[in-house]
Amino acid sequence: MSGKKGIRNVAGMINRPKGGRRSLTAREYFQQRVSGSLVEDVGAWLAYLAERGYSRTSVDTYGWGLKMFLLWTTEQTLYEAQAITRRELEHYQSWLYLYRQRNGSPLSIRSQLTRLTAVQRFFSWMNETGRLAVDPSVYLRLPRKPCRGLPKVLSRLEIANLMAQANYLDPLGLRDRTILELFYATGIRRSELVFLDLFDIDLSEATVFVRQGKGGRDRLLPLGNETVRWLNAYLKKSRPRLCREASERALFITGYGTRFNPGSLGNWVGRTMRAAGITKRGACHLLRHSCATHMMENGADLRCIQQLLGHARLDTTQIYTEVGIVRLREVYNRTHPSTRKL
């Protein structure tokens, strides 16, 4: 994202490979590091999911979830799906539990669940399609899903400090400011923002069309006047200076002239929050939670917020009714007899 050099740094990025090398697909990654037919079976499953209309994010998540499993099977010299038994899967589950990341911390329960769920669904498909006579994962006992805590929310002052981090006088800074604005204004997910194309934005109608969001669902979102103003400025002053190919459809593009990677975008938002003095955990999702909570505090209907966020079920959205403690305390102090001075 934008640094001290701003747009002047883009010229040196034109012919340089993005991130030093081209990003590999999940299947390419496995083929370079894993041998045997197991990787071919995983590739076939991911292709099956894509053909059945699963969103790109879902397919990528399953591929990510199986990456560590395939590397582990290589270390164990288990190259064929037929060699995997319930016992091997239990060993893998224990290995995940004991695994330590570079910083010495263990994998979170949610991270372990994501990886194990991908393994379960892969072997279930292998059994259903006749590639395996027995599903070795059918009796695998997954760890208990942790209770979902209340989402963290940024205050209005923290939002203002965050927005002020981008130097909008520089084309890169203008892009960054617009990205932050769109995150907060719409509550859009990181992957949804990354996959936005130019034709998904209609400034004349003040709308953005989210294609294939979570669960493969599309939705049309409104844009406020301030958001339209930032998008219009970005499209006129910033994007033309960053775009290298006329065929590039991505709404937001990097200094390399290509579409953002969700991981790198999330890392940048996290760094920007720390630069703004924000110590709360989370990055793009913090802005999503803040969008919903601030709307709830100002009287928005729960079903409108559900539609805005793209939740399949209303009970997912209802968590935002529990975080409006500021407004609840204000009303309580104003109306409850026990808070009045005698």
C-alpha positions in Angstrom: 0.0 0.0 0.0 1.1 3.6 0.2 4.4 4.3 1.9 6.6 7.2 2.3 7.5 7.4 -1.4 3.9 7.1 -2.5 3.3 7.2 -6.3 7.0 7.7 -7.0 7.6 4.1 -6.0 5.2 2.7 -8.5 7.6 3.2 -11.5 10.0 0.7 -10.0 7.2 -1.8 -9.5 6.0 -2.0 -13.1 8.2 -4.8 -14.3 8.8 -6.4 -10.9 6.9 -9.6 -10.2 4.2 -9.0 -7.6 5.5 -9.8 -4.1 8.7 -11.0 -5.7 7.0 -14.0 -7.4 3.6 -14.9 -8.9 1.0 -16.2 -6.5 0.4 -19.9 -6.9 -3.0 -21.5 -7.0 -3.7 -24.2 -4.4 -3.2 -26.9 -6.9 0.1 -25.5 -8.2 1.4 -25.2 -4.7 0.7 -28.8 -3.9 2.1 -30.0 -7.2 5.4 -28.3 -6.4 5.7 -29.8 -2.9 3.6 -33.0 -2.8 3.9 -36.1 -4.9 1.3 -38.9 -5.3 -2.3 -39.1 -6.4 -3.7 -37.5 -3.2 -3.0 -34.0 -4.5 -4.8 -34.9 -7.8 -7.8 -36.0 -5.8 -7.7 -32.7 -3.9 -7.5 -30.8 -7.2 -10.4 -32.7 -8.5 -12.5 -31.9 -5.4 -11.7 -28.2 -5.6 -12.7 -28.2 -9.3 -15.9 -30.0 -8.4 -16.8 -27.3 -5.8 -16.1 -24.6 -8.4 -18.3 -26.3 -11.0 -21.1 -26.6 -8.4 -21.2 -22.9 -7.9 -19.2 -22.5 -4.7 -17.8 -19.0 -4.4 -14.1 -18.4 -5.0 -13.6 -17.6 -1.4 -15.1 -21.0 -0.3 -12.9 -22.9 -2.7 -9.8 -21.0 -1.6 -10.7 -21.6 2.0 -11.0 -25.3 1.5 -7.7 -25.4 -0.5 -6.0 -23.4 2.3 -7.5 -25.8 4.9 -6.0 -28.8 3.1 -2.6 -27.3 2.4 -1.2 -28.3 5.8 -2.8 -31.7 5.6 -1.1 -32.5 2.3 2.3 -31.3 3.6 1.8 -33.5 6.7 0.9 -36.6 4.6 4.1 -36.0 2.6 6.2 -36.0 5.7 4.4 -39.3 6.7 5.0 -40.8 3.2 1.2 -41.1 2.7 0.8 -40.3 -0.9 -2.5 -42.2 -1.7 -6.0 -41.5 -0.3 -6.4 -45.2 0.3 -3.5 -45.1 2.8 -5.3 -42.7 5.1 -7.2 -44.4 7.9 -9.0 -43.0 10.9 -5.9 -43.6 13.0 -3.8 -41.4 10.6 -6.4 -38.6 10.8 -6.4 -38.8 14.6 -2.6 -38.4 14.5 -3.0 -35.4 12.2 -5.5 -33.9 14.6 -3.1 -34.3 17.5 -0.3 -32.9 15.4 -2.4 -29.8 14.7 -3.1 -29.4 18.4 0.6 -29.5 19.2 1.7 -27.4 16.2 3.4 -24.1 17.0 3.6 -21.1 14.6 6.7 -19.0 14.1 5.9 -16.8 17.0 5.5 -19.8 19.2 1.8 -19.6 19.6 -0.5 -22.6 18.9 -3.1 -22.7 16.2 -6.5 -21.4 17.4 -9.4 -23.8 17.8 -11.1 -22.1 14.9 -8.0 -22.6 12.7 -7.8 -26.2 13.7 -11.5 -26.6 12.9 -11.2 -25.0 9.5 -8.4 -27.5 8.6 -10.2 -30.5 10.0 -13.5 -29.6 8.4 -11.9 -29.4 5.0 -10.4 -32.8 5.5 -13.7 -34.3 6.5 -15.6 -32.8 3.5 -12.9 -33.9 1.1 -13.0 -37.6 2.3 -16.8 -37.5 2.4 -16.7 -36.5 -1.3 -14.2 -39.2 -2.0 -16.5 -41.8 -0.5 -19.6 -40.5 -2.2 -18.0 -40.5 -5.6 -16.7 -44.1 -5.2 -13.1 -43.1 -5.0 -12.9 -44.6 -1.5 -14.9 -47.6 -0.2 -14.8 -46.2 3.3 -14.7 -42.6 4.6 -11.9 -42.6 7.3 -13.1 -39.2 8.7 -16.7 -40.2 9.5 -15.9 -40.9 13.2 -13.4 -38.1 13.6 -14.3 -36.1 16.7 -13.7 -32.4 16.1 -12.7 -30.0 18.9 -15.6 -28.1 20.4 -16.2 -24.8 18.7 -15.4 -21.9 21.0 -18.1 -19.6 22.2 -18.4 -16.6 20.0 -17.5 -13.5 21.9 -19.0 -10.0 21.3 -17.3 -8.4 18.3 -14.8 -5.6 18.9 -15.9 -2.2 17.6 -14.0 1.0 16.8 -15.2 4.3 18.2 -16.0 7.3 16.0 -12.7 8.9 17.1 -10.8 5.7 16.2 -12.5 5.7 12.8 -11.4 9.3 12.2 -7.8 8.6 13.2 -7.7 5.6 10.9 -9.0 7.5 7.9 -6.4 10.2 8.6 -3.6 7.8 8.1 -3.9 7.8 4.3 -2.3 10.7 2.4 -5.1 11.4 -0.1 -3.0 13.9 -1.9 -0.9 11.0 -3.3 -2.6 8.6 -5.8 -1.7 5.6 -3.6 -3.0 7.4 -0.5 -6.2 8.3 -2.3 -6.7 4.7 -3.2 -6.0 3.6 0.4 -8.4 6.2 1.8 -11.1 5.0 -0.6 -10.6 1.4 0.4 -11.0 2.3 4.1 -14.1 4.4 3.3 -15.7 1.5 1.4 -15.0 -1.0 4.2 -16.6 1.2 6.8 -19.4 2.5 4.7 -20.7 -0.9 3.5 -19.4 -3.5 6.0 -18.1 -5.4 3.0 -15.9 -8.4 3.6 -12.3 -8.4 2.6 -12.6 -11.0 -0.1 -15.7 -9.3 -1.5 -13.9 -6.0 -1.8 -10.9 -7.6 -3.4 -13.0 -9.2 -6.1 -15.0 -6.0 -7.0 -14.7 -5.1 -10.7 -15.2 -1.7 -12.2 -18.7 -2.5 -13.5 -19.8 -3.4 -10.0 -19.8 0.3 -9.0 -22.6 2.5 -10.3 -21.9 6.1 -9.1 -24.9 7.5 -10.8 -27.2 5.2 -8.8 -24.9 5.3 -5.7 -24.7 1.5 -5.5 -22.1 -1.3 -5.4 -23.0 -4.9 -6.5 -21.3 -7.7 -4.5 -21.1 -10.8 -6.7 -20.7 -14.2 -5.2 -20.3 -13.2 -1.6 -20.2 -15.7 1.3 -22.4 -18.6 0.4 -22.4 -17.6 -3.3 -25.0 -14.9 -2.6 -25.2 -11.6 -4.6 -26.4 -8.4 -3.0 -26.8 -4.8 -4.0 -25.6 -2.2 -1.5 -26.2 1.5 -1.2 -23.4 4.1 -1.1 -23.5 7.3 0.8 -22.6 10.7 -0.7 -19.2 10.7 1.1 -18.4 7.3 -0.3 -19.4 8.2 -3.8 -17.2 11.3 -3.6 -14.1 9.2 -2.6 -14.8 6.6 -5.2 -15.2 9.2 -7.9 -11.9 10.9 -6.9 -10.1 7.5 -6.9 -11.5 6.5 -10.4 -10.5 9.9 -11.9 -7.2 10.7 -10.2 -5.7 7.5 -8.9 -6.7 4.4 -10.8 -5.6 5.6 -14.2 -2.1 6.2 -12.9 -1.9 2.7 -11.4 -3.5 0.7 -14.2 -1.0 -0.9 -16.6 -3.4 -3.0 -18.8 -6.6 -1.7 -20.4 -8.1 -5.2 -19.8 -7.7 -5.0 -16.0 -11.2 -5.1 -14.5 -10.4 -4.9 -10.8 -11.8 -1.9 -9.1 -8.8 -1.6 -6.7 -5.4 -2.3 -8.0 -1.9 -2.4 -6.5 1.2 -0.6 -7.5 2.0 -3.6 -9.7 -1.2 -2.8 -11.6 -3.0 -6.0 -10.5 -5.8 -7.0 -8.3 -5.1 -7.2 -4.5 -4.5 -10.4 -2.6 -6.9 -10.7 0.3 -4.1 -11.6 2.8 -1.9 -8.7 1.9 -4.8 -6.3 2.0 -5.8 -7.5 5.5 -2.2 -7.2 6.7 -2.0 -3.6 5.4 -5.3 -2.6 7.2 -3.9 -4.1 10.4 -0.7 -2.1 10.1 -2.6 1.0 9.4 -4.7 0.5 12.5 -1.7 0.0 14.6 -0.2 3.2 13.1 -3.4 5.0 14.2 -3.0 3.8 17.8 -5.7 1.1 17.6 -4.7 -1.9 19.6 -8.0 -4.0 19.2 -7.5 -7.3 17.4 -8.8 -7.6 13.9 -8.4 -5.6 10.8 -11.0 -5.5 7.9 -13.6 -7.2 10.1 -13.3 -4.5 12.7 -14.6 -2.0 10.2 -17.4 -4.4 9.3 -18.4 -4.8 12.9 -18.2 -1.0 13.4 -20.4 -0.3 10.4 -23.1 -2.6 11.7 -22.9 -1.5 15.3 -22.9 2.2 14.6 -26.0 1.8 12.3 -27.7 -0.2 15.1 -26.9 2.5 17.6 -28.5 5.0 15.3 -31.7 3.0 15.0 -31.2 0.8 11.9 -33.6 -2.1 11.5 -32.0 -5.5 12.2 -33.1 -7.0 8.9 -31.6 -4.1 7.0 -28.3 -4.8 8.6 -28.7 -8.4 7.8 -29.2 -7.6 4.1 -26.2 -5.1 4.2 -23.8 -7.6 5.7 -25.1 -10.5 3.6 -25.9 -12.8 6.5 -27.9 -15.9 5.6 -29.6 -16.1 9.0 -31.0 -13.3 11.2 -29.6 -14.9 14.3 -26.1 -14.2 13.0 -27.0 -10.5 12.8 -28.6 -10.4 16.2 -25.2 -10.3 17.9 -25.1 -6.6 17.1 -28.1 -6.1 19.4 -25.8 -7.1 22.3 -23.0 -4.7 21.5 -25.0 -1.5 21.7 -24.1 -1.1 25.4 -23.2 2.6 25.0 -26.7 3.5 23.8 -28.3 1.1 26.3 -26.4 2.8 29.2 -27.4 6.2 27.9 -31.1 5.3 27.8 -30.8 3.4 31.2 -29.2 6.4 32.9 -31.9 8.7 31.5 -34.9 6.6 32.4 -34.3 4.2 35.2 -35.3 5.6 38.7 -32.3 4.0 40.5 -29.9 6.3 38.5 -31.6 9.5 39.5 -30.3 11.6 42.3 -32.5 11.9 45.4 
